[in-house]
Amino acid sequence: MAAKMLMLIGALLLLVGALWYFFPGALSWFGRLPGDIRYQSGNVTVFFPIVSLLIVSLLLNLLFRIFGGFK
């Protein structure tokens, strides 16, 4: 079970890395959605991608539920 989960996580990281490398604009939405908090003042930037991380969490949850059903 753990080996399959690690392989799935590795495949997802490979896919995200390939998207980021070949299509740099494919992930440009991350951190720019309404609800993501960004504060800039002088040399200080504070960034909380709340909504972006919620969407990523929902997508990962769906993937784990889909692939977890093939036990």
N, CA, C and O atoms as a GROMACS GRO file, in nm:
protein
  284
    1MET      N    1   0.083  -0.120   0.000
    1MET     CA    2   0.000   0.000   0.000
    1MET      C    3   0.087   0.126   0.000
    1MET      O    4   0.063   0.218  -0.078
    2ALA      N    5   0.187   0.129   0.087
    2ALA     CA    6   0.273   0.247   0.096
    2ALA      C    7   0.355   0.265  -0.031
    2ALA      O    8   0.379   0.378  -0.074
    3ALA      N    9   0.397   0.154  -0.091
    3ALA     CA   10   0.476   0.164  -0.214
    3ALA      C   11   0.392   0.224  -0.327
    3ALA      O   12   0.440   0.306  -0.405
    4LYS      N   13   0.266   0.182  -0.337
    4LYS     CA   14   0.179   0.237  -0.441
    4LYS      C   15   0.156   0.386  -0.420
    4LYS      O   16   0.152   0.463  -0.516
    5MET      N   17   0.139   0.426  -0.294
    5MET     CA   18   0.117   0.567  -0.263
    5MET      C   19   0.240   0.650  -0.300
    5MET      O   20   0.227   0.759  -0.356
    6LEU      N   21   0.358   0.599  -0.268
    6LEU     CA   22   0.480   0.670  -0.303
    6LEU      C   23   0.498   0.680  -0.455
    6LEU      O   24   0.545   0.782  -0.506
    7MET      N   25   0.461   0.574  -0.526
    7MET     CA   26   0.471   0.578  -0.672
    7MET      C   27   0.373   0.678  -0.730
    7MET      O   28   0.406   0.748  -0.825
    8LEU      N   29   0.253   0.687  -0.674
    8LEU     CA   30   0.154   0.784  -0.721
    8LEU      C   31   0.201   0.927  -0.694
    8LEU      O   32   0.187   1.014  -0.780
    9ILE      N   33   0.255   0.950  -0.577
    9ILE     CA   34   0.306   1.084  -0.544
    9ILE      C   35   0.422   1.120  -0.638
    9ILE      O   36   0.431   1.233  -0.685
   10GLY      N   37   0.511   1.024  -0.664
   10GLY     CA   38   0.622   1.048  -0.756
   10GLY      C   39   0.574   1.078  -0.896
   10GLY      O   40   0.629   1.166  -0.963
   11ALA      N   41   0.472   1.006  -0.942
   11ALA     CA   42   0.418   1.031  -1.076
   11ALA      C   43   0.354   1.169  -1.083
   11ALA      O   44   0.368   1.239  -1.184
   12LEU      N   45   0.284   1.209  -0.978
   12LEU     CA   46   0.224   1.342  -0.976
   12LEU      C   47   0.330   1.451  -0.976
   12LEU      O   48   0.316   1.552  -1.046
   13LEU      N   49   0.436   1.431  -0.899
   13LEU     CA   50   0.544   1.530  -0.898
   13LEU      C   51   0.613   1.538  -1.034
   13LEU      O   52   0.650   1.646  -1.079
   14LEU      N   53   0.629   1.424  -1.099
   14LEU     CA   54   0.688   1.422  -1.233
   14LEU      C   55   0.599   1.498  -1.331
   14LEU      O   56   0.649   1.574  -1.413
   15LEU      N   57   0.469   1.476  -1.323
   15LEU     CA   58   0.375   1.545  -1.411
   15LEU      C   59   0.377   1.696  -1.388
   15LEU      O   60   0.380   1.773  -1.483
   16VAL      N   61   0.374   1.738  -1.262
   16VAL     CA   62   0.378   1.881  -1.232
   16VAL      C   63   0.510   1.942  -1.278
   16VAL      O   64   0.511   2.052  -1.333
   17GLY      N   65   0.621   1.871  -1.256
   17GLY     CA   66   0.751   1.920  -1.301
   17GLY      C   67   0.759   1.933  -1.453
   17GLY      O   68   0.814   2.030  -1.504
   18ALA      N   69   0.704   1.835  -1.523
   18ALA     CA   70   0.704   1.842  -1.670
   18ALA      C   71   0.617   1.957  -1.720
   18ALA      O   72   0.654   2.028  -1.813
   19LEU      N   73   0.501   1.975  -1.658
   19LEU     CA   74   0.415   2.088  -1.695
   19LEU      C   75   0.486   2.220  -1.672
   19LEU      O   76   0.481   2.310  -1.755
   20TRP      N   77   0.552   2.231  -1.559
   20TRP     CA   78   0.620   2.354  -1.523
   20TRP      C   79   0.736   2.381  -1.619
   20TRP      O   80   0.762   2.496  -1.654
   21TYR      N   81   0.806   2.276  -1.661
   21TYR     CA   82   0.922   2.291  -1.749
   21TYR      C   83   0.880   2.323  -1.892
   21TYR      O   84   0.933   2.417  -1.953
   22PHE      N   85   0.786   2.245  -1.948
   22PHE     CA   86   0.748   2.261  -2.087
   22PHE      C   87   0.644   2.370  -2.110
   22PHE      O   88   0.640   2.431  -2.217
   23PHE      N   89   0.560   2.396  -2.011
   23PHE     CA   90   0.456   2.499  -2.021
   23PHE      C   91   0.462   2.587  -1.897
   23PHE      O   92   0.384   2.567  -1.804
   24PRO      N   93   0.553   2.684  -1.893
   24PRO     CA   94   0.570   2.766  -1.772
   24PRO      C   95   0.442   2.840  -1.730
   24PRO      O   96   0.425   2.869  -1.612
   25GLY      N   97   0.355   2.869  -1.823
   25GLY     CA   98   0.232   2.940  -1.790
   25GLY      C   99   0.121   2.851  -1.741
   25GLY      O  100   0.015   2.900  -1.701
   26ALA      N  101   0.142   2.717  -1.743
   26ALA     CA  102   0.036   2.624  -1.705
   26ALA      C  103   0.001   2.635  -1.557
   26ALA      O  104  -0.114   2.609  -1.519
   27LEU      N  105   0.095   2.673  -1.474
   27LEU     CA  106   0.069   2.686  -1.331
   27LEU      C  107   0.067   2.831  -1.286
   27LEU      O  108   0.088   2.860  -1.168
   28SER      N  109   0.042   2.922  -1.378
   28SER     CA  110   0.043   3.063  -1.343
   28SER      C  111  -0.076   3.101  -1.256
   28SER      O  112  -0.075   3.206  -1.192
   29TRP      N  113  -0.179   3.017  -1.251
   29TRP     CA  114  -0.297   3.044  -1.169
   29TRP      C  115  -0.267   3.024  -1.020
   29TRP      O  116  -0.335   3.081  -0.935
   30PHE      N  117  -0.166   2.942  -0.989
   30PHE     CA  118  -0.137   2.911  -0.849
   30PHE      C  119  -0.092   3.036  -0.774
   30PHE      O  120   0.008   3.098  -0.808
   31GLY      N  121  -0.168   3.071  -0.673
   31GLY     CA  122  -0.136   3.188  -0.592
   31GLY      C  123  -0.200   3.316  -0.641
   31GLY      O  124  -0.180   3.421  -0.580
   32ARG      N  125  -0.276   3.311  -0.748
   32ARG     CA  126  -0.338   3.432  -0.802
   32ARG      C  127  -0.491   3.423  -0.803
   32ARG      O  128  -0.557   3.503  -0.868
   33LEU      N  129  -0.545   3.327  -0.731
   33LEU     CA  130  -0.690   3.312  -0.725
   33LEU      C  131  -0.749   3.406  -0.620
   33LEU      O  132  -0.680   3.446  -0.527
   34PRO      N  133  -0.876   3.442  -0.636
   34PRO     CA  134  -0.940   3.522  -0.532
   34PRO      C  135  -0.941   3.443  -0.400
   34PRO      O  136  -0.981   3.327  -0.398
   35GLY      N  137  -0.898   3.505  -0.295
   35GLY     CA  138  -0.889   3.437  -0.166
   35GLY      C  139  -0.747   3.407  -0.126
   35GLY      O  140  -0.721   3.377  -0.009
   36ASP      N  141  -0.653   3.414  -0.219
   36ASP     CA  142  -0.512   3.400  -0.187
   36ASP      C  143  -0.463   3.534  -0.132
   36ASP      O  144  -0.490   3.639  -0.190
   37ILE      N  145  -0.392   3.528  -0.023
   37ILE     CA  146  -0.349   3.651   0.045
   37ILE      C  147  -0.204   3.680   0.010
   37ILE      O  148  -0.117   3.594   0.026
   38ARG      N  149  -0.178   3.801  -0.036
   38ARG     CA  150  -0.043   3.846  -0.067
   38ARG      C  151  -0.027   3.987  -0.011
   38ARG      O  152  -0.106   4.076  -0.043
   39TYR      N  153   0.075   4.007   0.071
   39TYR     CA  154   0.102   4.138   0.130
   39TYR      C  155   0.246   4.175   0.099
   39TYR      O  156   0.339   4.102   0.132
   40GLN      N  157   0.263   4.291   0.036
   40GLN     CA  158   0.396   4.342   0.005
   40GLN      C  159   0.414   4.479   0.067
   40GLN      O  160   0.328   4.567   0.055
   41SER      N  161   0.526   4.495   0.133
   41SER     CA  162   0.560   4.624   0.191
   41SER      C  163   0.712   4.636   0.193
   41SER      O  164   0.780   4.568   0.270
   42GLY      N  165   0.764   4.722   0.108
   42GLY     CA  166   0.908   4.739   0.101
   42GLY      C  167   0.978   4.611   0.059
   42GLY      O  168   0.954   4.559  -0.050
   43ASN      N  169   1.065   4.560   0.147
   43ASN     CA  170   1.140   4.438   0.117
   43ASN      C  171   1.072   4.312   0.171
   43ASN      O  172   1.128   4.202   0.160
   44VAL      N  173   0.954   4.326   0.228
   44VAL     CA  174   0.886   4.213   0.291
   44VAL      C  175   0.766   4.170   0.206
   44VAL      O  176   0.684   4.253   0.167
   45THR      N  177   0.758   4.041   0.178
   45THR     CA  178   0.643   3.984   0.109
   45THR      C  179   0.592   3.866   0.190
   45THR      O  180   0.667   3.773   0.221
   46VAL      N  181   0.464   3.869   0.224
   46VAL     CA  182   0.399   3.758   0.294
   46VAL      C  183   0.293   3.703   0.201
   46VAL      O  184   0.213   3.777   0.145
   47PHE      N  185   0.294   3.569   0.185
   47PHE     CA  186   0.211   3.505   0.085
   47PHE      C  187   0.142   3.383   0.145
   47PHE      O  188   0.209   3.293   0.195
   48PHE      N  189   0.008   3.379   0.140
   48PHE     CA  190  -0.071   3.266   0.187
   48PHE      C  191  -0.165   3.222   0.075
   48PHE      O  192  -0.270   3.282   0.058
   49PRO      N  193  -0.130   3.117  -0.002
   49PRO     CA  194  -0.216   3.072  -0.112
   49PRO      C  195  -0.328   2.980  -0.062
   49PRO      O  196  -0.330   2.861  -0.094
   50ILE      N  197  -0.421   3.035   0.016
   50ILE     CA  198  -0.523   2.954   0.082
   50ILE      C  199  -0.613   2.883  -0.019
   50ILE      O  200  -0.628   2.761  -0.012
   51VAL      N  201  -0.672   2.956  -0.111
   51VAL     CA  202  -0.766   2.897  -0.206
   51VAL      C  203  -0.694   2.803  -0.303
   51VAL      O  204  -0.747   2.697  -0.337
   52SER      N  205  -0.576   2.841  -0.346
   52SER     CA  206  -0.499   2.754  -0.437
   52SER      C  207  -0.468   2.620  -0.371
   52SER      O  208  -0.480   2.516  -0.435
   53LEU      N  209  -0.429   2.622  -0.244
   53LEU     CA  210  -0.399   2.498  -0.175
   53LEU      C  211  -0.524   2.416  -0.148
   53LEU      O  212  -0.518   2.293  -0.146
   54LEU      N  213  -0.638   2.480  -0.128
   54LEU     CA  214  -0.764   2.407  -0.113
   54LEU      C  215  -0.798   2.331  -0.242
   54LEU      O  216  -0.841   2.216  -0.237
   55ILE      N  217  -0.777   2.396  -0.356
   55ILE     CA  218  -0.806   2.330  -0.484
   55ILE      C  219  -0.710   2.214  -0.507
   55ILE      O  220  -0.752   2.107  -0.551
   56VAL      N  221  -0.582   2.233  -0.478
   56VAL     CA  222  -0.484   2.125  -0.492
   56VAL      C  223  -0.521   2.010  -0.398
   56VAL      O  224  -0.512   1.893  -0.437
   57SER      N  225  -0.562   2.041  -0.277
   57SER     CA  226  -0.601   1.938  -0.181
   57SER      C  227  -0.722   1.860  -0.230
   57SER      O  228  -0.726   1.738  -0.218
   58LEU      N  229  -0.821   1.928  -0.285
   58LEU     CA  230  -0.938   1.860  -0.339
   58LEU      C  231  -0.902   1.768  -0.455
   58LEU      O  232  -0.951   1.655  -0.464
   59LEU      N  233  -0.816   1.816  -0.544
   59LEU     CA  234  -0.774   1.733  -0.658
   59LEU      C  235  -0.697   1.610  -0.613
   59LEU      O  236  -0.720   1.500  -0.664
   60LEU      N  237  -0.606   1.627  -0.518
   60LEU     CA  238  -0.531   1.512  -0.467
   60LEU      C  239  -0.623   1.414  -0.395
   60LEU      O  240  -0.606   1.292  -0.408
   61ASN      N  241  -0.720   1.465  -0.320
   61ASN     CA  242  -0.816   1.380  -0.251
   61ASN      C  243  -0.894   1.296  -0.352
   61ASN      O  244  -0.913   1.176  -0.332
   62LEU      N  245  -0.939   1.359  -0.460
   62LEU     CA  246  -1.012   1.285  -0.562
   62LEU      C  247  -0.924   1.178  -0.627
   62LEU      O  248  -0.970   1.065  -0.649
   63LEU      N  249  -0.800   1.212  -0.658
   63LEU     CA  250  -0.709   1.114  -0.718
   63LEU      C  251  -0.684   0.996  -0.625
   63LEU      O  252  -0.685   0.881  -0.669
   64PHE      N  253  -0.661   1.024  -0.496
   64PHE     CA  254  -0.637   0.915  -0.402
   64PHE      C  255  -0.760   0.827  -0.384
   64PHE      O  256  -0.748   0.706  -0.368
   65ARG      N  257  -0.879   0.888  -0.388
   65ARG     CA  258  -1.002   0.808  -0.377
   65ARG      C  259  -1.024   0.724  -0.502
   65ARG      O  260  -1.069   0.610  -0.493
   66ILE      N  261  -0.994   0.780  -0.617
   66ILE     CA  262  -1.012   0.705  -0.743
   66ILE      C  263  -0.915   0.588  -0.749
   66ILE      O  264  -0.956   0.475  -0.775
   67PHE      N  265  -0.786   0.614  -0.725
   67PHE     CA  266  -0.686   0.509  -0.734
   67PHE      C  267  -0.687   0.418  -0.612
   67PHE      O  268  -0.638   0.305  -0.619
   68GLY      N  269  -0.741   0.464  -0.502
   68GLY     CA  270  -0.753   0.380  -0.384
   68GLY      C  271  -0.862   0.276  -0.399
   68GLY      O  272  -0.863   0.176  -0.328
   69GLY      N  273  -0.956   0.299  -0.492
   69GLY     CA  274  -1.064   0.204  -0.514
   69GLY      C  275  -1.023   0.083  -0.595
   69GLY      O  276  -1.103  -0.010  -0.609
   70PHE      N  277  -0.901   0.081  -0.648
   70PHE     CA  278  -0.854  -0.031  -0.730
   70PHE      C  279  -0.774  -0.132  -0.649
   70PHE      O  280  -0.688  -0.201  -0.705
   71LYS      N  281  -0.798  -0.142  -0.520
   71LYS     CA  282  -0.721  -0.232  -0.433
   71LYS      C  283  -0.747  -0.376  -0.470
   71LYS      O  284  -0.691  -0.467  -0.408
   0.00000   0.00000   0.00000
